[in-house]
Amino acid sequence: MSDYGFDTLLIHAGARPDPATGARQTPIYQTTAYVFRDADHAAALFNLQEVGFIYSRLTNPTVAVLQEKMATLEGGAGAVCCSSGHAAQIMALFPLMGPGKNVVVSTRLYGGSVTQFSQTIRRFGWSATFVDFDDMAAVEAAIDEDTRAIFCESIANPGGYITDLDAAAKVADKAGLPLIVDNTSATPYLCRPIEHGATLVVHSMTKFLTGNGTVTGGCVVDSGKFDWSASGKFPSLSEPEPAYHGLKFHETFGPLAFTFHGIAVGLRDLGMTLNPQAAHYTLLGIETLSLRMKKHVENAERVASWLEGHDAVKAVTYAGLPSSPYHDRVAQICPKGAGGLFTVTLKGGYEACVKLVDSLELFSHVANLGDTRSLVIHSASTTHRQLTEEQQKAAGAAPDVVRISIGIEDAEDLIRDLDQALAKATG
Ligand SMILES: *Cc1c(COP(=O)(O)O)cnc(C)c1O
């Protein structure tokens, strides 16, 4: 399969005609359980000696097609789908972390991720150290004996900042740690983090992958390249697992160790399962990913450069603009473009931002991104509301900033709508 071009893989990877019926489109296997051939078959499945379907909290044929597709598109060895992007982040960290362990994360993250990492994971005894990933010496300095992973976004939401993944991978390699990259804003169409040295790639499939605002879903793709047994730091993967009669995941499953653990322990015991209907919508969405991302990028480039020239605008963060300090990294990290997401800083501050959001007609005011529809949100009063002003600024969501997710409509119509709304916001 991997000999084929990316657009061919979007359609065909994982999605053979249905083996039971010949159905050409992947059916929705709306079932909770699967009949065992006999007692021996059941025992082999439960012992992980044979791969098959037991119960849909762990595995489901529709979800399995999506997992194979995601692994192929990202160039990974395997993938685990789960119920949301946030679930994917917990699923990625779960086999690596333990009480007292920490993850070194970028200050430029989706607001919900900042909250998850700075607050909620502490209930598990885990912690996160936040660092500016433009300063790799600081990233390196933040790593200590108890660090178990490094986490960043390829194109960081909401600011559209681009992370030097090759440099981050070098730091992770030197420390013997896995690099986890949230590739939600870029999608594998724009960026393939494993080619830049990432160990794991996490996604919110809720966004560009499904692409039309119908699904909440997530995914963890494993490169299959990390040696979980080298340091003794990852006992869940290298040491005997008591819940499977002392099975050692890395020794038994090699490059699929993380994926098998994610399903056999992660989904089994944490239960953050993706449902087959959601997997089906996501599979439909992925078929048109290239067509959509191309238009998202074209539109974002036009709208961002128009906004940059507008009197009411102080700054536009889009890395696709020649004025962006991240412009050089576009060629290195995401050569097909800087995505469809950026922020706009208005001279009129908080008040003007709120008026702009209320005056737009085509843009929908929602807490989502990566939809075919153009979307807008004032992050400081919504998604990033739980953060301190300092955290908001670091995340590119200061009070005078509006986040825009450019859809695939006609760019002229989007510009016309922004023009009338900016006039009201500043008039
Ligand atoms: C939306 C988003 C998430 C969280 O995903 P959900 O599917 O909403 O749980 C994580 N990271 C990024 C970059 C996102 O945009």
The ligand as a Gaussian input file, in Angstrom:
#p B3LYP/6-31G(d) Opt

LIG

0 1
 C       -9.567000      20.270000      19.243000
 C       -8.170000      19.966000      19.533000
 C       -7.824000      19.021000      20.510000
 C       -8.868000      18.299000      21.321000
 O       -9.647000      17.495000      20.509000
 P      -11.159000      17.055000      20.857000
 O      -11.518000      16.161000      19.744000
 O      -11.956000      18.310000      20.925000
 O      -11.068000      16.366000      22.187000
 C       -6.487000      18.766000      20.723000
 N       -5.525000      19.400000      20.027000
 C       -5.816000      20.298000      19.087000
 C       -4.712000      20.962000      18.332000
 C       -7.146000      20.622000      18.802000
 O       -7.419000      21.537000      17.860000

